[in-house]
Every structure is written in structure tokens, then in C-alpha cells.
Amino acid sequence: MRIYRKRSGDGEGLRVFLSLLLALALAIVPLPEWATDARPDWLALMVIYWSLALPRKFGIGSAWTAGLALDALTGTLLGQHALGLSLIAFISLKFHLRIRVFPIWQQTMTVFMMLAINQFVLFWVDGLAGAAGMPPTRWLPVVTGTLLWPLIAQLLGAVRSRRRGA
């Protein structure tokens, strides 16, 4: 007689999906005028987290799909966010074993670099599409996302560990 136990990975897909939906909602929620330019790139932060935490379940295809959803929601050039998010998912997946063992301050610096790469890809695609100008506030989401990373990593890590223990 076999006794089937619930695997600890069950439900991870639902948590990933719900966190991505929350990130998409936070990306389009109206903010006051003074806070709009500093809105963190919530979806990029989620892509980085899930690529590091679940490299076998969350990959480049998932990041591409989430990026297309963000493009459709925000009305940007279709594929712009998808390209940036799939690039940072690739980097996260390629180095996930190294990044996960970093202390939180080194992880934060690595996340800073990945967010800057994502923002540069968005800037590059805007340039190819003929969007003029680069206001200095364009890089504020990189700074705010970097500052939020330790909190997000700890919060999502606590949710994952609580669910595994239950």
C-alpha cells in the first residue's frame, strides 16, 4: 500500500501566478503625480525572485509571457518589456546558484545591475522606435526597486517557507 504525501512544491505555481498578477496590478495602479516616475518595476522584481527561487519551474518563457502581458496593459511597444524581462530571467537562471548564496547586500547589488540592464533594454527599444529624450527620472525605478529588493526577497521567502511547513 502506498501512502501519497503532498509534495512541498505543490501550489508553487499558483503562488507564482498570483504574485505576477499582483505585480501587474501594481504596475498599472494610479499613483500621485510625484510618485509616478519612481514606481518600482514590480514585475521585474518578481521575475528575478522566481527565477532565483524556482529555476526549474519559472523560466525565460514565463518571463516573456509576463512581459507581453505588461506591454498589453501599459500600451507600450509589444515585446519591449518581454525582451527586457526574458533577458534578466536568463541572467538570473544562468547564475542562480551563485546569486542565491550571496549575502543580501550582494544580492541587492546584483538585482541593481539586472534592473539597470532591463531599463537599458527599454531605453534602447524606445530609441529604436523613435521615442525622443531621456529624462533623468527614467532611472528612478532601478533605484526604488533596488531599495525594495531585501523586503521583497524576505517577504516572498517567508511566504514560501510558511507554505512548505504547513
HELIX and SHEET records of a PDB file:
HELIX    1   1 GLU A   12  ILE A   28  1                                  17    
HELIX    2   2 GLU A   33  THR A   36  1                                   4    
HELIX    3   3 TRP A   42  ALA A   53  1                                  12    
HELIX    4   4 ILE A   60  THR A   74  1                                  15    
HELIX    5   5 GLN A   80  LYS A   94  1                                  15    
HELIX    6   6 HIS A   96  ARG A  100  1                                   5    
HELIX    7   7 ILE A  104  ALA A  129  1                                  26    
HELIX    8   8 PRO A  136  TRP A  139  5                                   4    
HELIX    9   9 LEU A  140  GLY A  165  1                                  26    
END                                                                             
